[in-house]
Amino acid sequence: MMWQHLVRFRDSAGTVQYADVGPDDFSGDNKDRVASGRVVELPRAAASGGSLAALFDGEARVTDERVQVAPADLLAPFDPPMIIGIGLNYRKHAEETNLPIPQRPVVFHKSVWSLNRPGGHVIIPRVCADPPEVDYEVELGVVLGRRAKNVGVDEALSYVAGYLCANDVSARRWQGKRGGGQWTFSKSFDTFCPIGPKLVSADAIGDPQTLTLTSRLNGRTMQRSSTADMIFPVREIVSFLSQGQTLPAGTLLLTGTPEGVGFTRDPPVFMHPGDTVEVEVEGLGTLTNVIKAEGENDDATGSGGGQQV
């Protein structure tokens, strides 16, 4: 049986495990509650760091063994080998930035060392601290289940294993003049890519273009929109990015953020140490992170491909 709502967590013995939880777990009113799930077993090679494909190709087995998963024990659902982002992919967001509607997807990369877990601290680097510039971006994350190259639009969604919530944390000055015209550096600082709390199968979601996205900063709703406002829908993004280049299984695609980001507001709203940021995508749970300054009881050391603890 294929998992539907996959979480990765560290148990009381310190062992990393996977479980299949319920559709309402780690979401809304249940975001801070312990969930009961069924243990997901991987082939021995995959469990010890082997191919990610085992998570997506049916080799992962949902067992009858039950396990309790606490929010504090959650890790990012998996470690992507590659993170690719799409900018200005919502019409209303492009309009609020006073930029023209893109004719083709605007592509950038995020370092895998930016990966962060649910509940992990987003750390503002010293080079982004004064003046404040770190912004939130709720996004639909798309995870490829198999290697893709030269994929047609009509077949693109068959390459998608599942979807998750992502926060494409961005340093706006570095995205602008300080970054020399490219966005990768501004979005690749350590901890700047929280994902989770769970990876939901493509079958469980169905149409990815009908989902509500929300972000909140200290309880205040900052963004609320729909993936229907995307300029380039998921199928077009997958096809476009696969032309002439290989996207390995497990590639994480961030599909853009809707209107309501902090830097477009008057006055601008940026994140500060002590703030709590939440992002939600309909059916995918609630992803919560707390902001810290670099050097402030800094225990967020990377384990794996940027996975933060």
C-alpha positions as a Python dict, from the first residue, in 0.01 Angstrom:
ca = {
    (1, 'M'): (0, 0, 0),
    (2, 'M'): (131, 346, -97),
    (3, 'W'): (157, 614, 171),
    (4, 'Q'): (-80, 911, 148),
    (5, 'H'): (43, 1156, 415),
    (6, 'L'): (409, 1084, 475),
    (7, 'V'): (604, 1225, 770),
    (8, 'R'): (964, 1172, 873),
    (9, 'F'): (1054, 1196, 1240),
    (10, 'R'): (1311, 1107, 1502),
    (11, 'D'): (1188, 861, 1765),
    (12, 'S'): (1281, 852, 2134),
    (13, 'A'): (1586, 637, 2056),
    (14, 'G'): (1711, 890, 1802),
    (15, 'T'): (1626, 672, 1502),
    (16, 'V'): (1483, 837, 1192),
    (17, 'Q'): (1156, 678, 1086),
    (18, 'Y'): (874, 737, 838),
    (19, 'A'): (501, 712, 909),
    (20, 'D'): (175, 752, 721),
    (21, 'V'): (-52, 981, 925),
    (22, 'G'): (-406, 1106, 875),
    (23, 'P'): (-524, 1386, 644),
    (24, 'D'): (-604, 1618, 938),
    (25, 'D'): (-284, 1555, 1134),
    (26, 'F'): (-42, 1849, 1177),
    (27, 'S'): (-299, 2080, 1023),
    (28, 'G'): (-521, 2362, 1152),
    (29, 'D'): (-643, 2289, 1505),
    (30, 'N'): (-435, 1970, 1505),
    (31, 'K'): (-105, 2136, 1415),
    (32, 'D'): (37, 2103, 1768),
    (33, 'R'): (-114, 1766, 1857),
    (34, 'V'): (52, 1425, 1865),
    (35, 'A'): (-51, 1213, 1566),
    (36, 'S'): (-95, 839, 1540),
    (37, 'G'): (39, 691, 1217),
    (38, 'R'): (140, 363, 1060),
    (39, 'V'): (509, 289, 1024),
    (40, 'V'): (642, 308, 668),
    (41, 'E'): (922, 62, 599),
    (42, 'L'): (1188, 125, 337),
    (43, 'P'): (1424, -128, 178),
    (44, 'R'): (1739, -157, 389),
    (45, 'A'): (1958, 23, 133),
    (46, 'A'): (1721, 319, 108),
    (47, 'A'): (1675, 342, 485),
    (48, 'S'): (2052, 372, 531),
    (49, 'G'): (2087, 655, 280),
    (50, 'G'): (2023, 483, -51),
    (51, 'S'): (1812, 597, -343),
    (52, 'L'): (1526, 839, -277),
    (53, 'A'): (1333, 656, -547),
    (54, 'A'): (1234, 391, -291),
    (55, 'L'): (1004, 647, -128),
    (56, 'F'): (818, 704, -451),
    (57, 'D'): (823, 385, -661),
    (58, 'G'): (618, 155, -440),
    (59, 'E'): (906, -6, -250),
    (60, 'A'): (814, 183, 66),
    (61, 'R'): (560, -31, 255),
    (62, 'V'): (292, 96, 491),
    (63, 'T'): (273, -153, 779),
    (64, 'D'): (8, -221, 1043),
    (65, 'E'): (243, -110, 1322),
    (66, 'R'): (122, 208, 1488),
    (67, 'V'): (347, 485, 1615),
    (68, 'Q'): (294, 818, 1793),
    (69, 'V'): (450, 1123, 1626),
    (70, 'A'): (490, 1450, 1816),
    (71, 'P'): (525, 1780, 1627),
    (72, 'A'): (859, 1846, 1800),
    (73, 'D'): (1002, 1525, 1651),
    (74, 'L'): (920, 1606, 1289),
    (75, 'L'): (1193, 1639, 1028),
    (76, 'A'): (1160, 1760, 672),
    (77, 'P'): (971, 1479, 495),
    (78, 'F'): (1278, 1399, 282),
    (79, 'D'): (1611, 1545, 167),
    (80, 'P'): (1579, 1670, -192),
    (81, 'P'): (1883, 1640, -418),
    (82, 'M'): (1787, 1965, -592),
    (83, 'I'): (1562, 2263, -511),
    (84, 'I'): (1440, 2479, -800),
    (85, 'G'): (1220, 2784, -757),
    (86, 'I'): (989, 2978, -987),
    (87, 'G'): (956, 3353, -935),
    (88, 'L'): (667, 3587, -1014),
    (89, 'N'): (433, 3298, -1087),
    (90, 'Y'): (112, 3452, -947),
    (91, 'R'): (-58, 3728, -1143),
    (92, 'K'): (-155, 3936, -841),
    (93, 'H'): (195, 3902, -696),
    (94, 'A'): (350, 4023, -1021),
    (95, 'E'): (108, 4315, -1017),
    (96, 'E'): (190, 4413, -656),
    (97, 'T'): (562, 4425, -746),
    (98, 'N'): (488, 4646, -1050),
    (99, 'L'): (667, 4398, -1275),
    (100, 'P'): (540, 4269, -1611),
    (101, 'I'): (374, 3929, -1632),
    (102, 'P'): (653, 3682, -1727),
    (103, 'Q'): (633, 3524, -2070),
    (104, 'R'): (836, 3224, -1950),
    (105, 'P'): (900, 3084, -1602),
    (106, 'V'): (1152, 3282, -1397),
    (107, 'V'): (1390, 3017, -1263),
    (108, 'F'): (1629, 3019, -967),
    (109, 'H'): (1789, 2757, -743),
    (110, 'K'): (1800, 2724, -365),
    (111, 'S'): (2088, 2548, -196),
    (112, 'V'): (2000, 2211, -41),
    (113, 'W'): (2168, 2348, 273),
    (114, 'S'): (1878, 2593, 304),
    (115, 'L'): (1650, 2299, 391),
    (116, 'N'): (1471, 2334, 724),
    (117, 'R'): (1227, 2122, 921),
    (118, 'P'): (885, 2196, 1070),
    (119, 'G'): (947, 2375, 1398),
    (120, 'G'): (1308, 2450, 1307),
    (121, 'H'): (1446, 2798, 1360),
    (122, 'V'): (1479, 3027, 1058),
    (123, 'I'): (1807, 3201, 1131),
    (124, 'I'): (1863, 3555, 1006),
    (125, 'P'): (2231, 3581, 904),
    (126, 'R'): (2430, 3881, 1021),
    (127, 'V'): (2456, 3999, 659),
    (128, 'C'): (2074, 4024, 646),
    (129, 'A'): (2009, 4174, 988),
    (130, 'D'): (2057, 4550, 954),
    (131, 'P'): (1837, 4686, 815),
    (132, 'P'): (1570, 4412, 833),
    (133, 'E'): (1502, 4242, 498),
    (134, 'V'): (1399, 3878, 555),
    (135, 'D'): (1057, 3801, 408),
    (136, 'Y'): (808, 3511, 409),
    (137, 'E'): (665, 3335, 100),
    (138, 'V'): (405, 3060, 121),
    (139, 'E'): (447, 2820, -171),
    (140, 'L'): (317, 2492, -307),
    (141, 'G'): (610, 2249, -319),
    (142, 'V'): (608, 1982, -590),
    (143, 'V'): (813, 1663, -550),
    (144, 'L'): (910, 1454, -852),
    (145, 'G'): (880, 1081, -803),
    (146, 'R'): (1100, 973, -1092),
    (147, 'R'): (1373, 1107, -1313),
    (148, 'A'): (1240, 1352, -1569),
    (149, 'K'): (1384, 1483, -1896),
    (150, 'N'): (1212, 1633, -2200),
    (151, 'V'): (870, 1573, -2046),
    (152, 'G'): (562, 1683, -2237),
    (153, 'V'): (300, 1905, -2070),
    (154, 'D'): (29, 1640, -2103),
    (155, 'E'): (234, 1379, -1916),
    (156, 'A'): (402, 1609, -1665),
    (157, 'L'): (175, 1542, -1365),
    (158, 'S'): (248, 1169, -1390),
    (159, 'Y'): (601, 1252, -1273),
    (160, 'V'): (475, 1415, -953),
    (161, 'A'): (493, 1197, -641),
    (162, 'G'): (337, 1450, -407),
    (163, 'Y'): (300, 1800, -271),
    (164, 'L'): (399, 1983, 46),
    (165, 'C'): (401, 2325, 212),
    (166, 'A'): (713, 2537, 166),
    (167, 'N'): (827, 2876, 289),
    (168, 'D'): (1063, 3032, 35),
    (169, 'V'): (1230, 3263, 288),
    (170, 'S'): (1401, 3550, 102),
    (171, 'A'): (1646, 3830, 185),
    (172, 'R'): (1515, 4119, -23),
    (173, 'R'): (1824, 4343, -44),
    (174, 'W'): (2032, 4047, -159),
    (175, 'Q'): (1757, 3961, -407),
    (176, 'G'): (1790, 4313, -546),
    (177, 'K'): (2093, 4535, -588),
    (178, 'R'): (2321, 4354, -344),
    (179, 'G'): (2272, 4027, -533),
    (180, 'G'): (2395, 4152, -866),
    (181, 'G'): (2074, 4070, -1050),
    (182, 'Q'): (2035, 3703, -955),
    (183, 'W'): (1814, 3558, -681),
    (184, 'T'): (1988, 3236, -574),
    (185, 'F'): (2211, 3386, -304),
    (186, 'S'): (1923, 3574, -142),
    (187, 'K'): (1718, 3257, -106),
    (188, 'S'): (1990, 3006, -19),
    (189, 'F'): (2098, 3108, 330),
    (190, 'D'): (2100, 2818, 576),
    (191, 'T'): (1749, 2744, 714),
    (192, 'F'): (1576, 2951, 441),
    (193, 'C'): (1370, 2660, 301),
    (194, 'P'): (1137, 2511, 563),
    (195, 'I'): (920, 2231, 419),
    (196, 'G'): (657, 1998, 561),
    (197, 'P'): (505, 1897, 792),
    (198, 'K'): (414, 1613, 559),
    (199, 'L'): (442, 1503, 199),
    (200, 'V'): (96, 1430, 58),
    (201, 'S'): (63, 1197, -240),
    (202, 'A'): (-45, 1336, -574),
    (203, 'D'): (-343, 1097, -575),
    (204, 'A'): (-466, 1238, -244),
    (205, 'I'): (-454, 1596, -375),
    (206, 'G'): (-585, 1557, -727),
    (207, 'D'): (-587, 1892, -909),
    (208, 'P'): (-302, 2111, -778),
    (209, 'Q'): (-453, 2424, -932),
    (210, 'T'): (-746, 2455, -688),
    (211, 'L'): (-564, 2486, -354),
    (212, 'T'): (-584, 2772, -104),
    (213, 'L'): (-252, 2911, 27),
    (214, 'T'): (-217, 3110, 350),
    (215, 'S'): (67, 3266, 547),
    (216, 'R'): (52, 3419, 894),
    (217, 'L'): (307, 3624, 1084),
    (218, 'N'): (254, 3627, 1461),
    (219, 'G'): (-105, 3519, 1401),
    (220, 'R'): (-183, 3791, 1146),
    (221, 'T'): (-287, 3667, 803),
    (222, 'M'): (-46, 3807, 545),
    (223, 'Q'): (-123, 3604, 234),
    (224, 'R'): (-437, 3420, 125),
    (225, 'S'): (-483, 3318, -234),
    (226, 'S'): (-530, 3019, -464),
    (227, 'T'): (-304, 2818, -691),
    (228, 'A'): (-560, 2901, -960),
    (229, 'D'): (-381, 3239, -986),
    (230, 'M'): (-60, 3074, -1110),
    (231, 'I'): (67, 3206, -1441),
    (232, 'F'): (239, 2876, -1521),
    (233, 'P'): (56, 2578, -1368),
    (234, 'V'): (239, 2280, -1221),
    (235, 'R'): (227, 2073, -1539),
    (236, 'E'): (387, 2352, -1743),
    (237, 'I'): (657, 2409, -1482),
    (238, 'V'): (757, 2041, -1474),
    (239, 'S'): (768, 2024, -1853),
    (240, 'F'): (962, 2350, -1893),
    (241, 'L'): (1229, 2265, -1636),
    (242, 'S'): (1286, 1918, -1784),
    (243, 'Q'): (1370, 2038, -2133),
    (244, 'G'): (1728, 1938, -2211),
    (245, 'Q'): (1820, 1868, -1850),
    (246, 'T'): (1769, 1583, -1609),
    (247, 'L'): (1563, 1634, -1294),
    (248, 'P'): (1639, 1344, -1057),
    (249, 'A'): (1379, 1168, -846),
    (250, 'G'): (1315, 1375, -536),
    (251, 'T'): (1367, 1711, -705),
    (252, 'L'): (1172, 1977, -514),
    (253, 'L'): (1005, 2249, -718),
    (254, 'L'): (884, 2567, -547),
    (255, 'T'): (607, 2707, -764),
    (256, 'G'): (592, 3072, -661),
    (257, 'T'): (417, 3282, -398),
    (258, 'P'): (94, 3484, -415),
    (259, 'E'): (38, 3848, -328),
    (260, 'G'): (82, 3984, 23),
    (261, 'V'): (456, 3948, 77),
    (262, 'G'): (618, 4183, 325),
    (263, 'F'): (837, 4397, 103),
    (264, 'T'): (544, 4525, -107),
    (265, 'R'): (354, 4657, 196),
    (266, 'D'): (347, 5019, 310),
    (267, 'P'): (531, 5024, 540),
    (268, 'P'): (724, 4704, 457),
    (269, 'V'): (686, 4410, 694),
    (270, 'F'): (989, 4190, 755),
    (271, 'M'): (1054, 3905, 998),
    (272, 'H'): (1243, 3965, 1323),
    (273, 'P'): (1392, 3740, 1590),
    (274, 'G'): (1114, 3598, 1806),
    (275, 'D'): (851, 3610, 1530),
    (276, 'T'): (646, 3302, 1445),
    (277, 'V'): (565, 3237, 1080),
    (278, 'E'): (309, 2983, 959),
    (279, 'V'): (235, 2874, 604),
    (280, 'E'): (-48, 2649, 492),
    (281, 'V'): (-153, 2495, 166),
    (282, 'E'): (-494, 2333, 156),
    (283, 'G'): (-470, 1961, 235),
    (284, 'L'): (-96, 1974, 313),
    (285, 'G'): (-88, 2080, 677),
    (286, 'T'): (51, 2377, 870),
    (287, 'L'): (424, 2456, 864),
    (288, 'T'): (541, 2663, 1162),
    (289, 'N'): (885, 2814, 1225),
    (290, 'V'): (1028, 3065, 1473),
    (291, 'I'): (1277, 3333, 1368),
    (292, 'K'): (1616, 3366, 1539),
    (293, 'A'): (1920, 3585, 1491),
    (294, 'E'): (2247, 3423, 1392),
    (295, 'G'): (2450, 3347, 1704),
    (296, 'E'): (2145, 3357, 1934),
    (297, 'N'): (2173, 3021, 2114),
    (298, 'D'): (2250, 2891, 1769),
    (299, 'D'): (2194, 2514, 1787),
    (300, 'A'): (2066, 2473, 1431),
    (301, 'T'): (2345, 2258, 1292),
    (302, 'G'): (2287, 2081, 965),
    (303, 'S'): (2240, 1705, 956),
    (304, 'G'): (2219, 1560, 610),
    (305, 'G'): (2151, 1789, 316),
    (306, 'G'): (2083, 2095, 525),
    (307, 'Q'): (1818, 1933, 746),
    (308, 'Q'): (1799, 2154, 1052),
    (309, 'V'): (1756, 2034, 1407),
}
